Amino acid sequence: MRKILLLTSMIITLNSIAQIPTNGLVGWYPFNGNANDESGNSNNGMVNGAILTTDRFGNLEKAYYFKGVDAQINVPSSSSISNFPNGQTLAFWMKISAFPTDGKEHYMIDKTDNSGIPNTKFYQAFISDYGQIDNIVYRYAESAASSSQGTAIPFSGIQLDKWIHVCFTTDLTITNTYINGVLFQTYNHYSPIGLTVNPLIFGNTNGINNTNAPYSGNLDDIGIWNRPLTQAEITNLYDSNYGNVGIGITNPQRKLHVNDIMRLEPRNTAPSNPSKGDIYFDGILNKLRVYDGTTWQNCW
């Protein structure tokens, strides 16, 4: 006698595992084969030279590689990614391929009205060569009056070709930096974020400062919020997992890899509003059934 034991009404949505805060989310870029914004705000990116690559979980074409020259993603300006009256959060995963040298800056995120620093409005995140190779910088300003924008964070934990999670938050008076989900530095900075009209750029800059250079490395899971996230939200964001899910196995090889028996509780009627690929165990027919997009089919 055949037995099919599967989990009751088992519905696994991998994206829901990643507890992404939706309150105030204005841009979410998981790079699932493209540069689309999955926040619902349609701030989609246009890829120019960046190359789809493997993400931190080994999934193919789930992150972007920026080769340090002629590579960026442009997001057309909109009010949702330009106006931050109540603060901001920038979060992203990065894997650096090359550090900047000779005083240059490599930009991961930049939205600048390119009149030149300090006479400009902007928000940006970059790594710099400010006397050492491991500065992560978050900087924003409304005008030249706030030209000492933002904070430079010396962080010795940056290593080439290793993924790290970076998160910057500000309530426009206090700026916090989190590295791998842990608060690393708090910085007092009093300035609104300027209302910019130029595109948002990943992997390069709008600025005219010719000491800058394109970013060299990988980026993934870029998030932008119009408020400062809490420590708990940032911890959840860092702990989120878009990779393969294993049950009873430590190294899953598929999106769902089970090394044990699963059970699907029998039901006597087919589920309503099915989608192609749905399955259930019919307790009357004693058969596993799958929906092919038109009808329910018996698996044997």
Protein Blocks (a to p, Z undefined) as FASTA:
>chain_A
ZZddddehiacdfklmnopafehpabdcehgoiacdfehnopacddehiacdddfkopah
ibccdehiapacdddddfklmbcfkbccdddddddfbdceehiacdfbdcddfebpabbc
ddddddddehiakbccddddfblklmmgcjddddfkbcghiacddddddehlaccddeeh
iafbdcdddddddddfbdcdehiafbfbfkbccdedddehiacdfbdcdfklmmmmmmpc
fbdcdehiabdcbfbdcdbdddddddfbdcehiaehiacddfklopacddehjaccdfZZ
